[in-house]
Amino acid sequence: MQPKSKWYLDLVDRFLAVETPQAKILEHRINQHLKSDELKRMIKAHEYYHNRTAIQDKKSMLKHRSNVKLELGQFRKLVKQKVGYLLSKPPSVTVEDKQTQEYLNKEVFDRDMLKVVKSLGQEAIIKGIAYSMVYLDEEGELNLFKVPTEQIIPFWSDERNGFMDAFIRIYPIEVWDKGKPVIRTQVAYFDENGITYYLLDKAGFLGLDPTYDGPQSHFYLFNPELNEVTGQNWDRAPLIAWRYNEDEASLLQQVESIIDNLALQASTSADLLADIPKFIYILKNYEGEDLDEFLSLLNEYMTISVGEDGGVDKLQATIDSTATENELKRTRKALYEAAAAIDTQDENLGNASGTALKWRYTDLDLDMNDMEAEFQQSFEQFLWFVEQHAANNDIQINLDGFDYVFNRDMISNETEAITNAQNSIGILDDQTIREQHPWYSQKVEDRLEKQNAEYGIPPRPQYDDRFEPKKKVTTDGEEDTD
């Protein structure tokens, strides 16, 4: 029998490494993901956000002509505007139980958590969907970790993509091989049984990572009585999806062609300005041999040599950029219309009244309403982990009445808002009026309470009882209300 070649034996070894059905399924799904159009769109959106757009492919057909490539950074500006509008201000997180409220403020929704949520919002707008892994840090506290969207392959348990049975994470790691650093592709498969680690080679074959002895636990708990650490698994896949909209469509899908057109028009206009000379020279009986010599003599000695009846005339070029500027303005307006965003260069924006400002924010509001609805669902899934984590630490919490309010950052007419707040005294309760004041925040509320305490002013009631129905006694002795 003819001996098998080395490539054949290597191929057999690779297939033996993935002989389990699970590994074969994962290998197929990973290679499918790496070749998918969805992944290409995510990578393109990431590039556009970092100002690397299609204008880089612009070429000049003539050797001596300019080839300007202007990157205008419009996509990044649109993303930052939406993130700043919905997620820049601290939210109002409330729950009915007071002890639970204190626990959430101190242990869960701290500054680090709010920063992660803001980062997830940015990722979701750029790529259509973002993912956060649930983990316990070195101190055993519950936290979220944003994972680049392109590294995740989810396995949904329903057609609505509401709950996740398992997921794959693909990411590069640096290992030392024969004294040299080598980049390898790590694959981690998360399900209810824990984490299984694989390595993916350049040919797309999947094999178990030999550095791990079987599946690993999702997290570990220290038992002080036994003085040992035990591995635990969540009953759910420890990953939460955060969507920009129901379709998981990136903002780039709405504005890519307009951004490309705007950059092309601006770059082409710059080419024309650079290539059109300020003066056109007309030579008569020039005694030199070529035009390069003429320009050299003109620049260096300010003189040129001409024959009998010779001379130099010049024409001045007139550049009219009105049409180009108007087209750039129209394209820019179309960009903000398609992105459902606010054009901050609008000349009338600064002088608009409160009602006019609200109308200008209508499109942005509607877009962010969709994102807020998706994020509210994600917070509900996160609360399940919060409740489980509290139970693991023998902490009783009651999440009834949980409310996560996004405090949007809208440009407003402050004078008008303050006047409306003053006119609402006696109609609305004090707390509602304060919350509508443009300078109000929880820090201001805390400082006000501290100041009142120093001056001996009692704390405000939670509600205003001046407008409760008053009871009166009728002639028959029964109570009645107005």
C-alpha positions as CSV (number, residue, x, y, z in Angstrom):
1,M,0.0,0.0,0.0
2,Q,1.3,3.4,-0.9
3,P,2.0,5.5,2.2
4,K,-0.2,8.5,2.9
5,S,1.2,12.0,2.2
6,K,1.9,14.5,5.0
7,W,-0.9,16.8,3.9
8,Y,-3.4,13.9,4.1
9,L,-2.3,12.9,7.6
10,D,-2.6,16.5,8.7
11,L,-6.1,16.6,7.3
12,V,-7.0,13.4,9.2
13,D,-5.6,14.9,12.4
14,R,-7.7,18.0,12.0
15,F,-10.9,16.1,11.4
16,L,-10.2,13.9,14.4
17,A,-9.9,17.0,16.5
18,V,-13.4,18.0,15.5
19,E,-15.0,14.6,15.5
20,T,-17.8,15.7,17.9
21,P,-21.0,16.9,16.2
22,Q,-20.9,20.1,18.3
23,A,-17.5,21.1,17.0
24,K,-18.4,20.4,13.4
25,I,-21.5,22.6,13.7
26,L,-19.4,25.4,15.3
27,E,-16.7,25.1,12.6
28,H,-19.3,25.4,9.9
29,R,-21.1,28.4,11.6
30,I,-17.8,30.2,12.2
31,N,-16.6,29.9,8.6
32,Q,-20.1,31.0,7.4
33,H,-19.9,34.0,9.6
34,L,-16.3,35.0,8.5
35,K,-17.5,35.0,4.8
36,S,-20.9,36.7,5.4
37,D,-22.1,40.1,4.0
38,E,-23.2,41.0,7.5
39,L,-19.6,40.9,8.8
40,K,-18.4,42.9,5.9
41,R,-21.1,45.6,6.7
42,M,-20.0,45.7,10.3
43,I,-16.3,46.2,9.3
44,K,-17.2,48.9,6.8
45,A,-19.3,50.7,9.4
46,H,-16.3,50.6,11.8
47,E,-14.1,52.0,9.1
48,Y,-16.5,54.8,8.3
49,Y,-16.7,55.8,11.9
50,H,-13.0,56.1,12.0
51,N,-13.1,58.3,8.9
52,R,-11.8,55.8,6.4
53,T,-14.4,56.0,3.6
54,A,-14.8,55.1,-0.1
55,I,-13.2,58.3,-1.1
56,Q,-9.8,56.6,-0.6
57,D,-10.5,54.6,-3.8
58,K,-10.7,57.9,-5.9
59,K,-8.2,58.0,-8.7
60,S,-6.9,60.5,-11.2
61,M,-6.9,59.6,-14.9
62,L,-4.2,62.2,-15.6
63,K,-0.7,61.9,-14.2
64,H,-0.1,65.6,-13.4
65,R,-3.6,66.4,-12.1
66,S,-4.5,66.6,-8.4
67,N,-6.2,63.7,-6.6
68,V,-7.5,65.2,-3.4
69,K,-9.2,62.8,-1.0
70,L,-11.2,64.7,1.7
71,E,-12.4,62.7,4.7
72,L,-15.2,64.8,6.2
73,G,-15.9,62.7,9.3
74,Q,-19.7,63.1,8.9
75,F,-20.6,59.5,10.0
76,R,-18.7,59.9,13.3
77,K,-20.5,63.2,13.9
78,L,-23.9,61.7,13.3
79,V,-23.2,58.8,15.7
80,K,-21.9,61.1,18.4
81,Q,-24.9,63.3,18.1
82,K,-27.3,60.4,18.7
83,V,-25.3,58.9,21.5
84,G,-25.0,62.3,23.2
85,Y,-28.7,63.0,22.8
86,L,-29.9,59.8,24.4
87,L,-27.0,58.6,26.7
88,S,-24.9,61.6,27.7
89,K,-27.0,62.5,30.8
90,P,-27.2,60.2,33.8
91,P,-30.5,58.2,33.7
92,S,-33.1,58.1,36.4
93,V,-33.1,54.5,37.8
94,T,-36.0,54.0,40.3
95,V,-37.6,51.0,42.0
96,E,-40.4,50.8,44.6
97,D,-38.3,49.2,47.4
98,K,-36.0,51.7,49.1
99,Q,-33.3,49.1,50.1
100,T,-33.3,47.8,46.5
101,Q,-32.9,51.3,45.3
102,E,-29.8,51.9,47.4
103,Y,-28.4,48.5,46.2
104,L,-28.9,49.4,42.5
105,N,-27.4,52.8,42.9
106,K,-24.3,51.6,44.7
107,E,-23.6,48.1,43.3
108,V,-25.1,48.1,39.8
109,F,-25.8,51.4,38.1
110,D,-22.7,53.2,39.1
111,R,-20.5,55.4,36.8
112,D,-18.7,52.4,35.3
113,M,-21.9,50.8,34.3
114,L,-23.3,54.0,32.8
115,K,-20.1,54.4,30.8
116,V,-20.5,50.8,29.4
117,V,-24.1,51.5,28.4
118,K,-23.0,54.6,26.5
119,S,-20.3,52.6,24.7
120,L,-22.9,49.9,23.9
121,G,-25.2,52.6,22.4
122,Q,-22.4,53.8,20.2
123,E,-21.6,50.3,19.0
124,A,-25.3,49.6,18.3
125,I,-25.7,52.7,16.2
126,I,-22.6,52.0,14.2
127,K,-23.2,48.3,13.6
128,G,-26.9,47.8,14.2
129,I,-26.4,45.7,17.3
130,A,-24.0,45.5,20.2
131,Y,-23.3,42.8,22.7
132,S,-22.2,42.8,26.4
133,M,-21.0,39.8,28.4
134,V,-22.0,39.5,32.0
135,Y,-19.1,38.8,34.3
136,L,-17.9,39.1,37.9
137,D,-14.8,41.3,38.4
138,E,-11.9,40.6,40.8
139,E,-14.0,41.8,43.8
140,G,-17.0,39.6,42.9
141,E,-19.1,42.5,41.6
142,L,-21.5,42.1,38.7
143,N,-20.4,44.0,35.6
144,L,-20.9,44.2,31.8
145,F,-18.1,44.0,29.2
146,K,-18.7,45.3,25.7
147,V,-17.6,42.8,23.1
148,P,-16.9,44.0,19.5
149,T,-20.0,42.9,17.6
150,E,-18.1,41.2,14.8
151,Q,-16.7,38.7,17.3
152,I,-20.1,37.3,18.3
153,I,-22.1,34.6,16.7
154,P,-25.4,34.2,18.6
155,F,-27.7,31.1,18.7
156,W,-31.2,32.4,19.3
157,S,-33.9,30.3,21.0
158,D,-36.8,32.0,19.2
159,E,-37.6,33.6,15.8
160,R,-37.8,37.0,17.4
161,N,-34.2,36.8,18.6
162,G,-35.4,37.6,22.1
163,F,-33.5,35.0,24.1
164,M,-30.2,33.3,23.5
165,D,-29.4,29.6,24.1
166,A,-25.7,29.9,23.4
167,F,-23.1,32.0,21.5
168,I,-19.6,31.9,20.0
169,R,-17.0,34.5,20.5
170,I,-14.1,34.7,18.1
171,Y,-11.1,36.8,19.0
172,P,-7.3,37.0,18.4
173,I,-4.9,36.1,21.2
174,E,-1.1,36.3,21.4
175,V,0.8,33.2,22.4
176,W,4.5,32.3,22.5
177,D,5.6,29.6,20.1
178,K,9.3,28.6,20.0
179,G,10.3,31.8,21.7
180,K,8.3,34.1,19.3
181,P,4.9,35.8,19.7
182,V,2.3,34.4,17.4
183,I,-1.3,35.6,16.9
184,R,-3.9,32.8,17.0
185,T,-7.7,32.8,16.7
186,Q,-9.4,31.8,19.9
187,V,-12.9,30.5,19.8
188,A,-15.0,30.4,23.0
189,Y,-18.4,28.6,23.0
190,F,-20.8,29.6,25.8
191,D,-23.8,27.5,26.8
192,E,-25.6,26.4,30.0
193,N,-22.8,23.9,30.6
194,G,-20.0,26.5,30.7
195,I,-17.3,27.6,28.3
196,T,-15.5,25.4,25.8
197,Y,-12.4,26.8,24.2
198,Y,-11.2,26.0,20.7
199,L,-8.5,27.2,18.3
200,L,-9.2,28.1,14.7
201,D,-6.4,27.6,12.2
202,K,-5.8,29.6,9.0
203,A,-7.5,26.9,6.9
204,G,-10.7,27.3,8.9
205,F,-10.4,24.0,10.9
206,L,-11.5,24.0,14.5
207,G,-9.7,22.1,17.3
208,L,-10.0,22.0,21.1
209,D,-7.5,24.3,22.9
210,P,-5.1,21.9,24.7
211,T,-4.4,24.5,27.4
212,Y,-7.9,23.9,28.9
213,D,-9.0,20.7,30.6
214,G,-12.6,20.5,29.6
215,P,-15.4,23.1,29.8
216,Q,-14.8,26.1,32.2
217,S,-17.4,27.7,34.4
218,H,-19.1,31.0,33.7
219,F,-17.9,32.5,37.0
220,Y,-16.4,31.4,40.4
221,L,-17.6,31.9,44.0
222,F,-15.5,31.8,47.1
223,N,-16.9,29.7,50.0
224,P,-15.4,31.1,53.2
225,E,-16.6,28.1,55.3
226,L,-14.9,25.6,53.1
227,N,-12.1,28.0,52.1
228,E,-12.4,27.0,48.5
229,V,-13.5,28.5,45.1
230,T,-16.3,26.7,43.2
231,G,-17.3,27.2,39.6
232,Q,-20.8,28.2,38.8
233,N,-22.8,28.6,35.6
234,W,-25.7,30.9,34.8
235,D,-28.9,29.3,33.6
236,R,-28.8,31.6,30.6
237,A,-26.1,32.4,28.1
238,P,-24.2,35.4,29.8
239,L,-24.6,37.7,26.8
240,I,-27.1,40.5,26.3
241,A,-27.9,42.1,22.9
242,W,-28.4,45.8,22.5
243,R,-30.1,46.8,19.3
244,Y,-30.2,50.2,17.5
245,N,-33.6,49.2,16.0
246,E,-35.8,46.2,15.4
247,D,-34.1,45.4,12.1
248,E,-30.6,45.5,13.6
249,A,-29.7,47.9,10.7
250,S,-26.7,50.2,11.1
251,L,-27.1,53.9,10.6
252,L,-24.6,53.6,7.8
253,Q,-27.1,51.8,5.6
254,Q,-29.2,55.1,5.6
255,V,-26.4,57.5,4.8
256,E,-23.5,55.7,3.1
257,S,-24.2,56.8,-0.4
258,I,-24.8,60.4,0.7
259,I,-21.5,60.5,2.6
260,D,-19.7,59.1,-0.4
261,N,-21.2,61.7,-2.7
262,L,-20.5,64.5,-0.3
263,A,-16.9,63.5,0.0
264,L,-16.5,63.1,-3.8
265,Q,-18.0,66.5,-4.6
266,A,-15.8,68.2,-2.0
267,S,-12.7,66.4,-3.3
268,T,-13.5,67.1,-6.9
269,S,-14.0,70.8,-6.1
270,A,-10.6,70.8,-4.4
271,D,-9.0,69.2,-7.4
272,L,-10.4,71.9,-9.7
273,L,-9.2,74.7,-7.4
274,A,-5.7,73.1,-7.2
275,D,-5.4,72.5,-11.0
276,I,-6.7,75.7,-12.4
277,P,-3.8,78.1,-12.6
278,K,-4.1,81.6,-11.5
279,F,-2.6,82.9,-14.7
280,I,-2.5,81.5,-18.3
281,Y,0.6,82.6,-20.2
282,I,0.5,83.3,-24.0
283,L,4.0,83.1,-25.5
284,K,5.1,84.8,-28.8
285,N,8.4,83.8,-30.4
286,Y,9.7,82.2,-27.3
287,E,13.4,81.3,-27.8
288,G,13.5,78.6,-25.2
289,E,13.2,74.8,-25.9
290,D,10.4,73.8,-23.5
291,L,7.8,75.1,-21.1
292,D,9.6,73.8,-18.0
293,E,12.6,76.1,-18.9
294,F,10.2,79.1,-19.3
295,L,8.6,78.5,-15.8
296,S,12.1,78.1,-14.3
297,L,13.4,81.3,-15.8
298,L,10.3,83.2,-14.8
299,N,10.4,82.0,-11.2
300,E,14.1,82.4,-10.7
301,Y,15.1,85.5,-12.7
302,M,11.7,87.1,-13.3
303,T,12.8,87.4,-17.0
304,I,12.6,85.3,-20.2
305,S,14.2,85.4,-23.6
306,V,12.1,86.1,-26.7
307,G,12.8,86.7,-30.3
308,E,12.0,89.6,-32.6
309,D,8.4,90.8,-32.2
310,G,8.1,88.3,-29.3
311,G,6.5,88.8,-25.9
312,V,4.4,87.3,-23.2
313,D,0.7,88.0,-22.4
314,K,-1.4,86.5,-19.7
315,L,-5.0,85.7,-18.9
316,Q,-6.3,85.5,-15.4
317,A,-8.6,82.5,-14.7
318,T,-12.0,83.3,-13.1
319,I,-13.3,80.6,-10.8
320,D,-17.0,80.4,-10.0
321,S,-17.7,78.0,-7.2
322,T,-21.3,79.0,-6.5
323,A,-22.8,76.0,-8.2
324,T,-20.5,73.6,-6.3
325,E,-21.3,75.3,-2.9
326,N,-25.0,75.1,-3.5
327,E,-24.7,71.4,-4.4
328,L,-22.7,70.7,-1.2
329,K,-25.4,72.4,0.9
330,R,-28.1,70.4,-0.7
331,T,-26.2,67.2,-0.2
332,R,-25.5,68.1,3.4
333,K,-29.2,68.8,4.1
334,A,-30.1,65.4,2.5
335,L,-27.6,63.7,4.8
336,Y,-29.2,65.0,8.0
337,E,-32.7,64.2,6.6
338,A,-31.7,60.6,5.9
339,A,-29.9,60.2,9.3
340,A,-32.8,61.7,11.2
341,A,-30.3,64.1,12.9
342,I,-30.0,67.8,13.7
343,D,-28.0,70.0,11.4
344,T,-26.1,72.2,13.9
345,Q,-25.1,74.6,11.1
346,D,-28.7,75.6,10.6
347,E,-28.8,79.4,10.8
348,N,-32.2,79.5,12.4
349,L,-31.5,76.9,15.1
350,G,-30.2,79.3,17.8
351,N,-33.1,81.6,17.7
352,A,-35.9,79.0,17.6
353,S,-38.5,79.0,20.3
354,G,-39.2,76.0,22.5
355,T,-42.0,74.8,20.3
356,A,-39.9,75.2,17.1
357,L,-37.0,73.3,18.7
358,K,-39.2,70.4,19.6
359,W,-40.4,70.2,16.0
360,R,-36.8,70.2,14.8
361,Y,-36.0,67.3,17.1
362,T,-39.0,65.2,15.9
363,D,-37.0,62.9,13.5
364,L,-34.2,62.5,16.1
365,D,-36.8,61.8,18.8
366,L,-38.5,59.1,16.7
367,D,-35.3,57.4,15.9
368,M,-34.2,57.4,19.5
369,N,-37.6,56.1,20.6
370,D,-36.9,52.9,18.7
371,M,-33.5,52.6,20.3
372,E,-34.8,53.3,23.7
373,A,-37.5,50.6,23.3
374,E,-34.9,48.0,22.3
375,F,-32.6,49.0,25.2
376,Q,-35.4,48.8,27.7
377,Q,-35.8,45.1,26.7
378,S,-32.1,44.6,27.2
379,F,-32.2,46.1,30.7
380,E,-35.0,43.6,31.6
381,Q,-32.7,40.8,30.6
382,F,-29.9,42.3,32.6
383,L,-32.1,42.5,35.7
384,W,-32.4,38.7,35.7
385,F,-28.6,38.5,36.2
386,V,-28.8,41.3,38.8
387,E,-31.4,39.3,40.8
388,Q,-29.5,36.0,40.5
389,H,-26.2,37.7,41.6
390,A,-27.9,39.2,44.6
391,A,-29.4,35.8,45.6
392,N,-25.9,34.2,45.3
393,N,-24.7,36.7,47.9
394,D,-27.7,36.3,50.2
395,I,-29.1,39.7,49.4
396,Q,-32.8,40.1,49.1
397,I,-34.0,42.6,46.5
398,N,-37.4,43.5,45.1
399,L,-37.3,44.8,41.5
400,D,-41.0,45.6,41.3
401,G,-41.6,48.9,39.7
402,F,-38.2,49.1,38.1
403,D,-37.9,52.1,35.8
404,Y,-34.9,53.2,33.7
405,V,-35.6,56.7,32.3
406,F,-33.3,58.1,29.6
407,N,-32.8,61.8,30.3
408,R,-32.3,63.2,26.8
409,D,-29.9,66.1,26.1
410,M,-32.0,68.5,23.9
411,I,-31.1,72.0,23.0
412,S,-33.8,74.2,24.7
413,N,-34.8,77.7,25.2
414,E,-33.8,78.0,28.9
415,T,-35.6,81.3,29.5
416,E,-38.9,79.9,28.2
417,A,-38.5,76.7,30.2
418,I,-37.8,78.6,33.5
419,T,-40.8,80.8,32.9
420,N,-43.0,77.8,32.3
421,A,-41.7,76.2,35.5
422,Q,-42.5,79.3,37.5
423,N,-46.0,79.5,36.0
424,S,-46.7,75.9,37.0
425,I,-46.4,76.5,40.7
426,G,-49.6,75.5,42.3
427,I,-50.6,73.4,39.3
428,L,-47.9,70.7,39.4
429,D,-46.0,69.2,42.4
430,D,-42.6,70.7,43.3
431,Q,-40.7,67.6,42.2
432,T,-42.1,67.6,38.7
433,I,-41.5,71.3,38.3
434,R,-37.9,70.9,39.4
435,E,-37.3,68.0,37.0
436,Q,-38.4,70.3,34.1
437,H,-36.0,73.0,35.1
438,P,-33.1,73.2,32.6
439,W,-30.5,73.3,35.4
440,Y,-31.9,70.4,37.4
441,S,-30.0,67.2,38.1
442,Q,-29.8,64.7,40.9
443,K,-26.6,66.4,42.1
444,V,-28.5,69.7,42.3
445,E,-31.2,68.0,44.3
446,D,-28.7,66.5,46.7
447,R,-27.0,69.8,47.3
448,L,-30.3,71.5,47.8
449,E,-31.3,69.0,50.5
450,K,-27.9,69.4,52.2
451,Q,-28.3,73.1,52.1
452,N,-31.8,73.0,53.6
453,A,-30.6,70.7,56.3
454,E,-27.9,73.1,57.3
455,Y,-30.5,75.9,57.6
456,G,-32.9,73.7,59.5
457,I,-35.5,73.7,56.6
458,P,-37.5,70.4,56.8
459,P,-37.3,68.2,53.7
460,R,-40.0,68.6,51.0
461,P,-42.9,66.2,51.1
462,Q,-43.0,63.6,48.4
463,Y,-46.3,65.0,47.2
464,D,-48.3,68.2,47.5
465,D,-51.5,67.7,49.5
466,R,-52.9,71.1,48.8
467,F,-54.9,69.8,46.0
468,E,-56.4,66.7,47.6
469,P,-60.2,66.6,47.8
470,K,-61.3,68.2,51.1
471,K,-63.8,66.3,53.2
472,K,-67.0,67.9,54.6
473,V,-69.8,66.6,56.8
474,T,-73.4,66.7,55.4
475,T,-76.6,67.3,57.3
476,D,-77.1,63.6,57.7
477,G,-73.6,63.2,59.3
478,E,-72.0,61.4,56.4
479,E,-68.7,62.5,54.9
480,D,-68.6,63.8,51.4
481,T,-65.8,65.2,49.1
482,D,-65.6,68.2,46.9
